[in-house]
């Protein structure tokens, strides 16, 4: 017989207590203030659905049936039989409003790790990988893959920067002192020993990991295109610093072109910041350290292509890097943008032809010993990676042609902001230019001087209220360009042999001499005649438009206007390459230099008088009429404002400035004037 279905019962009266029912009822209502209905409801067991917690205790039997007792809340089982409570059979009829809340609480949330702890864990992991690589690189090169994944999948920028910097430092230690070439098919399939195979596997794994790292640096430093996520600026700066360190440390290793490309791409932008300065200084150090000229040639080629692509719309600091090339003291031939002129002996040596020598008798044994000695020397040179002079001269000649090509194109285009660096470069490398370009180059320099004079006059006539967007020192820059043109013109002839100059060159430098004579007065009253932004104690004006633009700290040829002026005057009055100067020129320059010594600052006055002492030492008799009136040869009146040297009638005047300079506040100036007059009186 099937058991009958029991009906559910609900209590409507409180449980029977000791005493009578009426007394219990009174006590029940008297304690109503102490009821905690919400707490009773909270302690009741709830339906958990599919995520019920596992019950570890057996159900107990009560008067109402079997009940499950919760492990954590035993009191709830005793109070579940309250007058508002129901049996376990009533669970199906209860609403499930709180079921979702309990499901969320039942899911255990993963603890969030703070950024500081993540960085510490990343540091520990990087240190562990670096230690393994330094202990045995051939066995633990796969640790580079761990650090590269930290860069690609890193959760924070700080972790990526740590991984990038660590890889650069480890690669500097692991990379060998030679370039690893790709293996041919015969070498890969041939039989080799176990040690050779292990070494090859190490080299190929190193090259592949280094290639991936360099391409990562290249991707991080590329300009952001439309639609691409922007790279964090600090991460980009770290990538540029790693590139610079690798290029300075391992320039001989693979993927040097990619590293140079990163630097050239950054120098292509005209914005000057710390990254720009870092790239420029790194390139200068590369040029200075390059012994064989291969890296310099590759870098100059890339810079030349970049400038052509941008139509020479670059910052002037990029051209300043050419002043650090090792061409001035190591390369003695003449070159242009098309070819290189060498002597007969140099040409034969360059082409591998040795001059004929007188044969000496040697026995068969001596010839055999000599042959073996040469073979050993050849092997030693290859092992030591020595650079031959022929190879270095070839690389330097190609580099010089590229540099002159850049300079001549900029001169032809007349780009205003690049004329100063180009003229400084031409003034330095003028003795290396062959004679084919002398005529055209001098004509270009004359036009530049005319343009500088015109801009100087326009600058003097401009109203002070006009907004000058370029620079507040336009007059100083124009005068500096004119001085650089004059220095370049004199250096062209001084770098050639005197016989060739006299026989083949018929160049007149009177234009540059006249301009130099005309600008002496204006230069003497220039407040920036001794200004050098690298060494001057004067702070820059923060209101200037170009404030904050950094110039190279170790620039080669950045000289003050005083130094450039004295170089020009020395070439005009003392250089033997231009012949003996006439007496009128000597007297006119001496008189005007004595006048300018009254206006210039102390150091410039000392330098000017030192130059005049040299002039007096070599040409004392020819300029002595300026001090001794009885030896005067001229008639008429002296014209101090004449624009022509020959029209001044200088010997009709006297050097009265010497009497004022005798009372100069600087003792060195007073002594220089006295020494010069003593030297003239002896002649």
Secondary structure, 3 states (H helix, E strand, C coil): CCCCCCCCCCCCCCCCCCCCHHHHHHHHHHCHHHCCHHHHHHHCCCCCHHHCCCCCCCCEEECCEEECCCCCCHHHHHHCCCCCCCCHHHHHHCCCCCHHHHHHHHCCCCCCCCHHHHHHHHHHHHHHHHHHHHHCCCCCCCHHHHHHHHHHHCCCHHHHHHHHHHHHHHHHHHCCCCCCCCCCHHHHHCCCCHHHHHHHHHHHHHHHHHHHHHHHHHHHHCCCCCCCCCCCHHHHHHHHHHHHHHHHHCCCCCCHHHHHHHHHHHHCCCCCCHHHHHHHHHHHHHHHHCCCCHHHHHHHHHHHHHHHHCCCCCCHHHHHHHHHCCCCCCCCCEECCCCEECCHHHHHHHCCCCCCCCCCCCCHHHHHHHHHHHHHHHHHHHHHCCCCHHHHHHHHHHHHHHHHHHHHHHHHHCCHHHHHHHHHHHHHHHHHECHHHHHHHHHHHHHHHHHHHHHHHHHHHCCCCCCCCCCCCHHHHHHHHHHHHHHHHHHHHHCCCHHHHHHHCCCCCHHHHHHHHHCHHHHHCCCCCCCCCCCCCCCCCCCCCCCCCCCCCCCCCCCCHHHHHHHHHHHHHCCCCCCCCCHHHHHHHHHHHHHHHCCCCHHHHHHHHHHHHHHHHHHHHHHHHHCCHHHCCCCCCCCCCCCCCCCCCHHHCCCCHHHHHCCCCCHHHHHHHHHHHHHHHHC
